Amino acid sequence: MKKWAFLRVPAMQALFNAITPMASGGQPAQLVGLVQMGVEGGRATSILLMKFIIFQFVVLVSYVLTLFFGFDLMMQQFSGLVFLILIGFVVHTISIIFFIAGDV
């Protein structure tokens, strides 16, 4: 496959995230785009799942860095939201564990 063809997939994601409610159309559009390019449906779904796991991992790393280096600042600026921030950390951690466990 041509390398330039793969630049179409992120553009499709951005477009369909922008035009669908709650940005829910990006991944299905990417799946359709990959299938149209000749990638098998199962392989395309696996690629998108790996991409999602990497996204979740990057979010988890940013949470850890924020909690490690800026927790006191967070407590000062967002004292009412600290509980929700910690819940978000737990949700991202659990989602990564479940996706990796299901992928093994």
N, C-alpha and C positions, 0 to 999 in steps of 0.2 A: 504494500500500500504506500501511497505517497505520504510523505511527512506533512505536506501542506493540507492534506485532507483532514488530519486530526485537529487542525486549528478551527475547523468548523464546529466541532463538538462543544468546546467551551463557549463559543458565540451563541450556539443554540441554547445552552443552559442559561446564559445571561438573559437572552431574549425571553424565554419562557418563564424564568423566575420573575421577570419584570411584568409580564402581562397576565399571569395567573394569580388567583387569590392566595395569599399567604405563601407566595413563592413556591407553590407545590408542583409546578410543571417542569422544572429544570431537569430532574433526573429522568423522568419518562421521556422527555425530548432527547436527552443524551442517548438513552437506550435505543430509541428509534433511529437516531442518526448513526450510531455504531452499526446497527443491523443493516441499514441502507448502504453502509460502506463495505459490507461483506463479513463483518464479525458475527460469529454465531451468537444467538440470543443468550445462551448460558454463559458463554465467555464474556459477553458484554455486561451482563448482570454482575458477574464476578469482578470485573474491572471497576464498575461503579461502586460495588461494596467495598473494595479495597481503597478506593478514593475516599469514600465516606469514613472508613476507619482511620485513615491518615488525617482527615479533617478533624475528627473527634480527638485524636492524639495531640494535634497541634493546639486545640482548644484546652485540653487537659494540661499541657505544658504551660500555657499562658496562665491558667488558673493557679498552678503550683508556684510559678514565679511571682505572681501577684500576691498570693497568700504568704510566700516566704519573705519577699522584700517589702511589701507594702501593706501588710495587714493592719498595722497601727494607723496608717493614713486612711485605709478603708474604714476602720472603726470611727475615725474622726469625721470623715466626709459622708459616709453612707451607713451610719449606725443602725438605721431602721431596716436596711436591706441586707445586712451581713448574713442573716439567717437564710434568705433566698439565695445569696451567692454561694453559701455552703451547700445548699440543696442542689444547685446547679453543678457544683463540683462532684457531688456524689452521683448525680444522674449521668454525667459524662463518663465517670469512672466505670460505673456499672454497664453502660452501653458499650464501652470498649471491651470490657471483659466478656459480655455476652456475644458480641459480634466475632471476637477472636475465638471464643470457645465453639461457636457454631461453625466457624470456618475450618477448624482443625479436623 
